[in-house]
Amino acid sequence: LPEAAFFGEEGSAGCDCAYLWVVDPIDGTTNFSRGISECGISAVLLQNEEPIVGVVYNPGQKKLYSAVKGQGATCNGRQFRVSKKSFREGLFCTAFSLYRKEFAERCMNVLREVYAGCNDFRRFGSCALELCYLAEGKCDLYFEYRVFPWDFGAAVLILQEAGGVICGEAGEKLPFDRATPVIAANDQGNLEELVRIVRKHILDFEYEEILR
């Protein structure tokens, strides 16, 4: 696709192109630097701002998650689906806005309320992998306050193709041009409950704040 542009944390070649690759060569950089296997390579192809091909590769575990729009999601060629667990049974993945620690208290308030109503929580340190884990039923709920498109881009398609649901802070479609809160779940009912909790604790949300 020589006509496609690239966008990522390390830089971009912007243009008014129909196709755009959004790439993160290492999601979970701290894990990678310390020899922890929870890290991955993420690449998604957008066509007119819609994800059509997504790949997340975990080299430490040799797991390749992939999806093509309308064709389902696979890990090493094996197709998978989200879990059917309820909110009460759910495992919640989250983080505390590592690079903007002034947001940590809000995130912890969300965690405190979700934790009281779910099974347990985890913090793996890679948005891309956590969303893939949700897609294959290893966890069931996800929230992070400030995430970039190269972190979530490929996993959005993988999760949706596995039957999961994902949105921004107010239930809106995720943007691919800026940082955003990300909320995801294995089904619509669990997503709506998670959105309700997030909005309860983050009422003063503004995009300008997280972009600073």
C-alpha positions as CSV (number, residue, x, y, z in Angstrom):
1,L,0.0,0.0,0.0
2,P,2.4,2.7,-1.1
3,E,-0.4,5.2,-1.0
4,A,-0.9,4.7,2.8
5,A,0.4,7.1,5.5
6,F,1.8,6.1,8.9
7,F,1.0,7.4,12.4
8,G,2.5,6.4,15.7
9,E,4.2,7.5,18.9
10,E,7.6,7.8,17.1
11,G,6.3,10.1,14.4
12,S,4.0,10.3,11.4
13,A,3.8,11.1,7.7
14,G,0.5,12.8,7.6
15,C,-1.7,13.2,4.5
16,D,-5.3,13.2,3.4
17,C,-5.0,9.5,2.5
18,A,-7.8,6.9,2.4
19,Y,-5.4,4.4,4.1
20,L,-3.5,5.0,7.4
21,W,-1.3,2.6,9.3
22,V,-1.3,3.2,13.1
23,V,1.7,1.5,14.6
24,D,3.3,0.9,18.0
25,P,6.6,-1.0,17.8
26,I,6.6,-1.7,21.5
27,D,3.4,-1.4,23.7
28,G,4.5,-2.1,27.2
29,T,7.9,-0.5,27.0
30,T,8.7,-0.7,30.7
31,N,7.9,-4.4,30.7
32,F,10.1,-4.9,27.7
33,S,13.0,-3.0,29.2
34,R,12.8,-5.2,32.4
35,G,12.4,-8.6,30.6
36,I,8.7,-9.0,31.4
37,S,6.9,-10.7,28.6
38,E,3.7,-8.5,28.8
39,C,4.5,-6.3,25.8
40,G,3.6,-6.4,22.1
41,I,3.9,-4.9,18.6
42,S,0.6,-3.3,17.4
43,A,-0.4,-2.3,13.9
44,V,-3.8,-1.4,12.5
45,L,-4.8,-0.4,9.0
46,L,-7.5,2.3,8.8
47,Q,-9.6,2.9,5.7
48,N,-11.4,6.2,5.9
49,E,-10.8,6.2,9.7
50,E,-12.3,2.7,10.1
51,P,-10.0,-0.2,11.2
52,I,-10.0,-3.0,8.7
53,V,-6.9,-5.1,9.6
54,G,-5.4,-5.4,13.0
55,V,-2.4,-7.3,14.4
56,V,-0.9,-7.5,17.9
57,Y,2.1,-9.7,18.4
58,N,3.5,-10.8,21.8
59,P,7.1,-12.0,21.0
60,G,7.7,-13.2,24.6
61,Q,4.8,-15.6,24.4
62,K,4.9,-16.1,20.6
63,K,1.2,-15.2,20.3
64,L,-0.1,-13.4,17.2
65,Y,-3.5,-11.9,17.6
66,S,-5.1,-10.7,14.4
67,A,-8.4,-9.7,12.8
68,V,-9.8,-8.7,9.4
69,K,-13.0,-6.7,9.5
70,G,-16.0,-9.1,9.1
71,Q,-13.9,-12.2,9.4
72,G,-13.5,-12.8,13.2
73,A,-10.4,-12.7,15.4
74,T,-7.7,-15.3,15.9
75,C,-4.7,-16.1,18.1
76,N,-2.1,-18.2,16.2
77,G,-4.8,-19.1,13.8
78,R,-7.3,-20.2,16.4
79,Q,-10.6,-18.3,16.4
80,F,-11.9,-17.0,19.7
81,R,-14.8,-15.0,21.3
82,V,-15.3,-12.9,24.4
83,S,-16.5,-14.5,27.6
84,K,-20.1,-14.6,28.8
85,K,-19.3,-13.7,32.4
86,S,-21.4,-11.2,34.3
87,F,-20.1,-8.0,35.8
88,R,-20.0,-9.7,39.2
89,E,-17.9,-12.6,37.8
90,G,-15.7,-10.2,35.7
91,L,-12.0,-9.7,35.8
92,F,-11.2,-6.0,35.4
93,C,-8.0,-4.7,33.7
94,T,-7.0,-1.1,34.3
95,A,-4.1,1.4,34.8
96,F,-3.5,4.7,36.5
97,S,-2.3,7.1,33.7
98,L,1.4,6.4,34.2
99,Y,2.7,9.5,32.3
100,R,0.2,11.9,34.0
101,K,0.1,10.8,37.6
102,E,-2.1,13.7,38.6
103,F,-5.0,11.6,37.1
104,A,-4.2,8.6,39.3
105,E,-6.7,9.4,42.1
106,R,-9.7,9.5,39.6
107,C,-8.6,6.2,38.1
108,M,-8.3,4.7,41.6
109,N,-11.7,5.9,42.5
110,V,-13.1,4.0,39.4
111,L,-11.1,0.9,40.4
112,R,-12.4,1.0,44.0
113,E,-16.0,1.0,42.8
114,V,-15.6,-1.5,40.0
115,Y,-13.5,-3.8,42.3
116,A,-16.3,-3.8,44.9
117,G,-18.7,-5.2,42.3
118,C,-16.6,-7.5,40.2
119,N,-14.4,-10.6,40.8
120,D,-10.9,-9.0,40.8
121,F,-8.6,-6.7,38.8
122,R,-5.3,-6.9,37.0
123,R,-2.7,-4.4,35.7
124,F,-0.5,-6.0,33.0
125,G,1.1,-2.8,31.6
126,S,0.1,-3.1,27.9
127,C,-3.2,-1.7,26.6
128,A,-3.0,-3.7,23.4
129,L,-2.5,-7.0,25.1
130,E,-5.1,-6.3,27.8
131,L,-7.7,-5.7,25.1
132,C,-6.7,-8.9,23.3
133,Y,-7.0,-10.8,26.6
134,L,-10.5,-9.3,26.9
135,A,-11.2,-10.4,23.3
136,E,-10.3,-14.0,24.1
137,G,-12.1,-14.2,27.4
138,K,-9.2,-14.0,29.8
139,C,-10.6,-10.9,31.3
140,D,-14.0,-9.2,30.9
141,L,-13.8,-5.4,31.7
142,Y,-11.3,-2.7,30.8
143,F,-10.8,1.0,31.5
144,E,-7.9,3.4,31.1
145,Y,-8.1,7.2,31.4
146,R,-5.6,8.4,28.8
147,V,-4.7,6.1,25.9
148,F,-3.3,6.8,22.4
149,P,-4.5,5.4,19.1
150,W,-1.2,3.4,18.6
151,D,-1.9,1.7,22.0
152,F,-5.5,0.6,21.3
153,G,-5.8,0.8,17.5
154,A,-5.3,-2.9,16.4
155,A,-6.9,-4.3,19.6
156,V,-10.1,-2.4,18.9
157,L,-10.8,-4.4,15.8
158,I,-9.6,-7.7,17.4
159,L,-12.0,-7.1,20.3
160,Q,-15.0,-6.1,18.1
161,E,-14.4,-9.1,15.8
162,A,-14.4,-11.3,18.9
163,G,-17.8,-9.9,19.9
164,G,-16.7,-7.4,22.5
165,V,-17.7,-3.7,22.8
166,I,-15.5,-0.6,23.3
167,C,-16.1,3.2,23.5
168,G,-14.8,6.5,24.9
169,E,-15.7,8.1,28.2
170,A,-19.3,9.0,27.2
171,G,-20.0,5.9,25.2
172,E,-18.8,7.5,21.9
173,K,-16.8,5.9,19.1
174,L,-13.1,6.1,19.8
175,P,-11.1,8.7,17.9
176,F,-7.9,7.7,16.1
177,D,-6.2,11.2,16.1
178,R,-5.8,11.9,19.8
179,A,-5.6,10.6,23.4
180,T,-8.8,9.3,24.8
181,P,-10.3,7.4,27.7
182,V,-11.0,3.8,26.7
183,I,-13.8,1.6,28.2
184,A,-14.4,-1.9,27.0
185,A,-16.3,-5.0,28.0
186,N,-17.4,-8.5,26.9
187,D,-21.0,-7.4,26.4
188,Q,-23.2,-4.2,26.1
189,G,-24.7,-4.5,29.6
190,N,-21.3,-4.7,31.3
191,L,-20.0,-1.8,29.1
192,E,-22.9,0.4,30.2
193,E,-22.4,-0.4,33.8
194,L,-18.6,0.4,33.5
195,V,-19.4,3.7,31.6
196,R,-21.8,4.7,34.4
197,I,-19.1,4.2,37.0
198,V,-16.4,6.0,35.0
199,R,-18.7,9.0,34.4
200,K,-19.5,9.1,38.1
201,H,-15.9,9.7,39.0
202,I,-14.7,11.7,36.0
203,L,-17.4,14.3,35.4
204,D,-14.9,17.1,34.7
205,F,-13.4,15.3,31.7
206,E,-12.2,17.4,28.8
207,Y,-10.1,16.3,25.9
208,E,-7.9,19.4,26.3
209,E,-6.9,18.2,29.7
210,I,-5.6,14.8,28.7
211,L,-3.8,16.2,25.6
212,R,-1.6,18.5,27.6
